[in-house]
Amino acid sequence: MDQINRLVDCIDQLTRSTQSRTLENLQLAKEIESRDRLIKQLDLGSKALRTRLSLQEGKTGRLREQLRVAEQRLKDAEALLQARESEAVTLSDRAQDLSAQLTAKQAELFKLSDWGNAIERAPLRYSIRKQLYKLSRWVYAWLPLPAQQKSQLARRLRSWLKPGKATPGESAATAGFLPLQPPVNLAVPSTLGQPVILMFGVIDWHFRIQRPQNLAKELARAGQTTFYISNNFIDDDAPGFEAKPLGGSNRLFQIRFKVLGAPAIYHAPPSAAAIRQLCEGLAMLLRSASVEAVDCIVQHAYWFPLARRVPNSTLVYDCMDHHAGFGNVAQELLDLEIALMRRADLLVATSDWIEQHGKRENRNVEVIRNACEFSFFSRRPDKVYRPPGDRKIIGYYGVIAEWFDLDLVKRVAQSFPQHLVLLIGSDIVQAKKHFKAYPNVVLEGEVPYGSLPYYLHAMDVCLLPFKVMPLTLATNPVKVYEYLSAGKPVVSVKLPELSQFGKLVWAVEEPTEFISAIRGVLGTLPEASATLEARQSFARGQTWQHRAASLREAIATLPQPKVSVVVLTYNNLEMTKACLDSLLSQSQYPNLEIIVVDNHSSDQTPAFLTAWAEGHPDRIVILNPDNKGFAAGNNLGLAAASGDYLVILNNDTVVTAGWVKGLIRHLRDHKEIGIIGPITNNIGNEAKVGTRYSRMEDMPAEAAQMTRARMGEWFEINTLAFFCVMFPRSTYEQIGGLCEEYGLGFFEDDDYCRRVQRLGMRAACAEDVFVHHHLSASFNALGARKKQALFEKNRAIYESKWGLWVPHTYRDV
């Protein structure tokens, strides 16, 4: 029975457990159903979210596409705007060139008309004069005289034979020039601290557009006022100049100087009289245009004696050719070119050959090759040259001179009788006679620069048929860049500078290869567009704008010798401030070290100097615990100086614009000078000049006028006053510092000059550098009696070393 009861109990427990589990299962089933419904809802929500996200992504994609299209349109608009601006500038330049050419053609027509009328009125007289003219040319060629004398003789004969002579004003008017005489102001915009460009050209602006004009235009467009100095002088015995704005720009002018006899720059260096007249004319130009800092870009050695005198300037020689290779350049000019190469602050070479030649004379050589006016030459004109008959055109443009291989072109004409050989350019070797037997050779003569695309875009293959000679080995040919701008295939003789073009140009050595290359090009016409684009893509990166930027960078980064200026102070804080302010604002020299030595000032000078030098590594301050005197104080500064040139400058001075370059220029040009100083308003010797200013505000203008009138001038002086002197480190290394026996001061400058002269060097005073001097500001504080006693004591020391002291004198007025 008990067993049955236990079994019943077990059954009851199992029943209750089963019921409990059933209830749990039912609850779990309900939870599962609830979760399934939640999952379904989440799935539906996720699908809806994905749908919305997909819609948003679609909208975002469309917005991105719209944005990309808008950005592309903006880029296209900017490119179009730049192209339009470039076209506008080019059109403006072309209009200017065409205007000048039209004026010249009209003048030629008037001349022809006059000649025609004269011949009709007196045919016998014309015939006689023609024969006499031929005879005179024969006599002129026979005369055993130098080229310059023959040129002067010819001018005199022409002046005698002319019925009348136009006045300078009339001559200027017919040429479109505006005569300017100081004090008329040549209004030019501010250069914002950039130097003015003086480009001393090798040709007149309107003669033939070449590298000089293209660089000048781009420098002016970059914001630098540019004066292009023409080689075409005005025959006048009075100094002066005429200015003509170019291309509608207020930053670009052609300048023609007045020079008696209007000499040609190609035959001989300028005479002393011509240099004086040019200097006076240039001084007028600098004054009229309110010019301060200058970059002189010289493109012919004739200009060197003038350019080296320009105040506050950097001298750049833009060497475009191997001038000795022309064969007809006077040896005096070649010698002058070597001197220019050596003296130039920067020598620009247009080719690797010229670079190697230039590096023998100057360590600062930069290769800046020729280039092209891409926007002008790449654009195909609406109308191009069309030859009679359906013939291919084998073309060349450029001067046809002694470097042009006539025989090679004759072989081209023989090899391609069915094609036209078109030669554009001035013929100075009688090529027309050479090709007389070849009817497929056409010589068009020289054409205006603006007409070159008319012919270029008609050519099927372009040639560079030069002889291989020293002149062409040094040449970087401009026309190749222009040929490539139009996408034209180019066949050339093999020259060193052609290697930069790679496979874009066929450069061959033998005449047979030259003919074969032309035949290969003609056989592949028309060429693939990708081939044309490759040529144009290269030329697009070789423009005059690129070259001008390279030139500007080369000048801006030119290494400058370091100049250390030692300023000794003792009280007079306001004067010290004025002196230091002028050093910082007027020196216009990037590599300047200023060392201030204070001789135990009792005013606020030490505190001011400490604050002034803080954070400036090129400012050094030495504070002495006692007054060591003039010589010992300056010697501390000289010992601390690290410059290539050393300057002793009193704190009672105010320097003027470009004073550093002015003094350095004389030391570089005249190695015999061991020490140099400026002219001034207040000193006890020949360095003193008469001045009119009574206010410091008027000093800079008067100083500029005075020094420009004396540019390049200096004279030997027995003793320099040490209110301002400069000497190269070599002088300091040979002589050492100032003699400290003289204590507080007096006679240490006389003593130093004697030591310089004892070593065979000269003391000089620069007439083209002015420094204002208050005079003896520190010594005046001693009082008259102490000053006199100090003077007598130091005079005795000086005479014990050098003999009787000769008092300083003023210059004769």
Secondary structure, 3 states (H helix, E strand, C coil): CHHHHHHHHHHHHHHHHHHHHHHHHHHHHHHHHHHHHHHHHHHHHHHHHHHHHHHHHHHHHHHHHHHHHHHHHHHHHHHHHHHHHHHHHHHHHHHHHHHHHHHHHHHHHHHHHHHHHHHHHCHHHHHHHHHHHHHHHHHHHHCCCCHHHHHHHHHHHHHHHCCCCCCHHHHHHHCCCEEECCCCCCCCCCCCCCCEEEEECCCCCCCCCCHHHHHHHHHHHCCCCEEEECCCCECCCCCCEEEEECCCCCCEEEEEEECCCCCCCCCCCCCHHHHHHHHHHHHHHHHHCCCCCEEEEECCHHHHHHHCCCCCEEEEEEECCCHHHHCCCCHHHHHHHHHHHHHCCEEEECCHHHHHHHHCCCCCEEECCCCECHHHHHCCCCCCCCCCCCCCEEEEECCECCCECHHHHHHHHHHCCCCEEEEECCECCCHHHHCCCCCCEEEEECCCHHHHHHHHCCCCEEEECECCCHHHHCCCCHHHHHHHHCCCCEEEECCHHHHHHHHHEEEECCHHHHHHHHHHHHHCCCCCHHHHHHHHHHHHCCEHHHHHHHHHHHHHCCCCCCEEEEEEECCCHHHHHHHHHHHHHHCCCCCEEEEEEECCCCCCHHHHHHHHHCCCCCEEEEECCCCCHHHHHHHHHHHHCCCCEEEEEECCEEECCCHHHHHHHHHHHCCCEEEEEEEECCCCCCCECCCCCCCHHHHHHHHHHHHHCCCCCEEECCCCCCCEEEEEHHHHHHHCCCCHHHCCCCCHHHHHHHHHHHCCCEEEEEEEEEEEECCCCCHHHHCHHHHHHHHHHHHHHHHHHHCCCCCCCCCCC
